[in-house]
């Protein structure tokens, strides 16, 4: 069962829980805890960063492509990052991006409870920097209805264990 993540709650992982490049394998999966987004959060985020009527005005949103208020994709991306950092893949060194692809196949609505399911697709040790490598992580952000509301395919930098 997925618990609701409290916004701003600190991560409870210890350094010994962190995964290095050598600890990962292709096909490895991670599932985050959950986060519920409400109408006020949608409007607040959008008013600062994506002030379009389908994100900021409930009545105006009814007359748009979305047929109702929808969270900004950038808001969903921020929630995805929060969930991955606090309860997703526990990567040593943090979640450090080196590029990626992002899409939003379905809207996120007020009251939606989101969680992230991630899978390691590729692992590549660096030839020029022996202290690190990269992985390709596919993360799907999913609502309580089972709708995939975001797909993120990210190339991440992951440290290697240093030789003793």
C-alpha positions as CSV (number, residue, x, y, z in Angstrom):
1,X,0.0,0.0,0.0
2,X,1.3,3.5,-0.9
3,X,1.3,6.0,1.9
4,X,0.7,9.7,1.3
5,X,3.9,11.7,1.3
6,X,3.7,14.9,3.3
7,X,5.0,17.9,1.4
8,X,8.3,19.0,2.8
9,X,8.8,15.9,4.9
10,X,12.5,15.1,5.1
11,X,13.8,11.9,3.5
12,X,14.5,9.2,6.0
13,X,17.2,7.4,4.2
14,X,20.7,6.9,5.5
15,X,23.9,7.0,3.5
16,X,24.1,3.2,3.8
17,X,20.8,2.9,1.9
18,X,22.2,4.7,-1.2
19,X,22.9,2.8,-4.4
20,X,26.0,3.2,-6.5
21,X,26.4,2.4,-10.1
22,X,27.6,-1.2,-9.2
23,X,24.4,-1.8,-7.2
24,X,22.1,-1.2,-10.1
25,X,20.9,-3.5,-12.8
26,X,18.9,-3.2,-16.0
27,X,15.2,-3.9,-15.2
28,X,15.5,-2.8,-11.6
29,X,12.3,-1.1,-10.4
30,X,11.4,1.5,-7.8
31,X,8.0,2.7,-6.6
32,X,7.7,6.0,-4.7
33,X,5.2,6.9,-2.0
34,X,2.2,9.0,-3.0
35,X,1.4,12.7,-3.2
36,X,-2.0,14.3,-3.4
37,X,-2.3,17.6,-5.3
38,X,-5.1,20.0,-4.6
39,X,-6.7,22.9,-6.5
40,X,-5.0,25.6,-4.4
41,X,-1.5,24.0,-5.1
42,X,-2.3,23.8,-8.9
43,X,-3.3,27.5,-9.0
44,X,-0.5,28.7,-6.8
45,X,2.2,26.9,-8.8
46,X,0.7,28.0,-12.2
47,X,0.3,31.6,-11.1
48,X,4.0,31.8,-10.5
49,X,5.4,29.6,-13.3
50,X,2.8,28.8,-15.9
51,X,0.0,31.4,-15.8
52,X,-2.4,30.0,-18.3
53,X,-6.2,29.9,-17.7
54,X,-6.5,26.1,-17.8
55,X,-4.1,26.1,-14.8
56,X,-5.3,29.2,-12.9
57,X,-9.0,29.7,-13.4
58,X,-11.5,26.9,-12.8
59,X,-14.3,28.5,-14.8
60,X,-12.2,29.5,-17.8
61,X,-10.5,26.0,-17.7
62,X,-14.0,24.4,-18.5
63,X,-13.9,26.1,-21.9
64,X,-10.4,24.9,-22.9
65,X,-8.9,21.8,-24.4
66,X,-8.6,20.3,-20.9
67,X,-12.4,20.7,-20.1
68,X,-11.4,21.6,-16.5
69,X,-8.6,22.7,-14.3
70,X,-5.4,20.8,-15.0
71,X,-2.0,21.0,-13.2
72,X,0.9,22.5,-15.2
73,X,3.1,19.8,-16.6
74,X,6.0,21.6,-14.9
75,X,4.2,21.2,-11.6
76,X,3.8,17.5,-12.2
77,X,7.5,17.4,-13.1
78,X,8.3,19.1,-9.7
79,X,6.1,16.6,-7.8
80,X,7.8,13.7,-9.7
81,X,11.2,15.1,-8.6
82,X,10.0,15.4,-5.0
83,X,8.7,11.8,-5.0
84,X,11.9,10.4,-6.6
85,X,14.2,12.3,-4.2
86,X,12.2,11.4,-1.0
87,X,11.1,7.9,-1.8
88,X,12.1,6.8,-5.2
89,X,15.5,5.4,-6.4
90,X,18.0,6.0,-3.6
91,X,20.9,7.0,-5.8
92,X,24.2,7.8,-4.1
93,X,25.0,11.4,-4.9
94,X,21.4,12.3,-5.4
95,X,19.3,12.5,-8.6
96,X,21.6,14.4,-10.9
97,X,20.2,14.9,-14.4
98,X,22.3,14.9,-17.6
99,X,19.3,15.3,-20.0
100,X,16.1,13.5,-20.9
101,X,12.7,13.4,-22.6
102,X,9.5,14.4,-21.0
103,X,5.8,14.0,-22.0
104,X,2.4,14.4,-20.4
105,X,-0.1,11.9,-21.9
106,X,-3.0,12.8,-19.5
107,X,-3.8,15.8,-17.3
108,X,-3.4,15.9,-13.6
109,X,-6.5,17.1,-11.8
110,X,-7.3,18.6,-8.4
111,X,-7.5,15.7,-5.9
112,X,-5.3,13.4,-7.9
113,X,-2.9,11.2,-5.8
114,X,0.3,10.6,-7.8
115,X,3.1,8.1,-7.4
116,X,6.1,7.3,-9.5
117,X,7.2,4.0,-10.9
118,X,10.7,3.9,-12.3
119,X,12.8,1.4,-14.1
120,X,16.5,1.3,-14.9
121,X,16.8,0.9,-18.7
122,X,20.6,1.3,-19.3
123,X,23.8,1.4,-17.3
124,X,27.0,2.9,-18.8
125,X,30.2,3.2,-16.8
126,X,32.2,6.3,-17.9
127,X,35.4,5.6,-19.7
128,X,36.9,9.0,-19.1
129,X,35.7,9.4,-15.5
130,X,36.2,6.2,-13.5
131,X,34.4,7.7,-10.4
132,X,31.0,7.7,-12.2
133,X,28.7,6.4,-14.9
134,X,25.3,7.1,-16.3
135,X,22.0,5.3,-16.2
136,X,18.8,5.8,-18.2
137,X,15.8,5.8,-15.8
138,X,12.3,5.6,-17.1
139,X,9.9,7.2,-14.6
140,X,6.1,7.1,-15.0
141,X,4.0,9.3,-12.8
142,X,0.6,7.6,-12.3
143,X,-2.6,8.8,-10.8
144,X,-4.9,6.9,-8.4
145,X,-7.0,6.0,-11.5
146,X,-4.1,4.3,-13.1
147,X,-3.6,7.1,-15.7
148,X,0.0,7.8,-16.7
149,X,0.2,11.6,-16.3
150,X,3.9,12.0,-17.1
151,X,6.7,10.0,-18.7
152,X,10.2,11.0,-18.0
153,X,13.2,9.2,-19.6
154,X,16.2,10.7,-17.9
155,X,19.9,10.2,-18.2
156,X,21.3,10.4,-14.7
157,X,24.9,10.6,-13.3
158,X,25.5,8.0,-10.7
159,X,28.8,7.7,-8.7
160,X,30.8,4.5,-8.5
161,X,32.3,3.1,-5.3
162,X,35.8,4.3,-5.0
163,X,38.5,1.6,-4.8
164,X,39.9,1.2,-1.3
